Amino acid sequence: MYTVKEGTDMRWMLMAAVVCVGFAAPVAAQDAKAKGAQLFADQKGTLCHSIADKGNKKGPLDGVGSKLSAAEIREWITDAKGMTAKMKTTRKPEMKAYTLPKDDVDALVAYLGSLKK
């Protein structure tokens, strides 16, 4: 038989689960950004790009998260040649093609997308 106490307990457990998930999402996003920042450094992104005046100033990425969508950032990482043609950019040398695991691309997109002015 179902009791009021069981219903109250179930409701509290459900609310606790929702709160935990609510806290886990921002933590996961922070982890992805941190991983993306590390990948940017590991892939030597500063040879061609700068962030906060660190790196090659010919390719500033400050505010890229305000200028490009996550899909566009992803496309630059996965299909730079296609994006160069699509955006009609003329910067030389062209961005090289990267073959990275999906999780790494996701992390880079999270990091670069967080760069807003």
C-alpha angles and dihedrals in degrees: 000000000000116000132197089242091057090051091050092047091050092049091051092049091050092049090049091051091050091050092049092050089047090056095042095059096060090044091052090049090051090049091051092050092049091048090048092051090051092048090050088054094043092050088050093240090167091069088075104014139044132214120188091352093305115121136007107353091203089076108040116182097184107130094010089133089061094046103043133041121238088254091054092048089050090050092051089054097044102032109020093158091054092047091048089058094041094050093037092229120171103193113136131246095036118233111271123240116257127203106201133158114266092249090056092049090048090052093048090049090050092049097044091042089057091059100099130152 
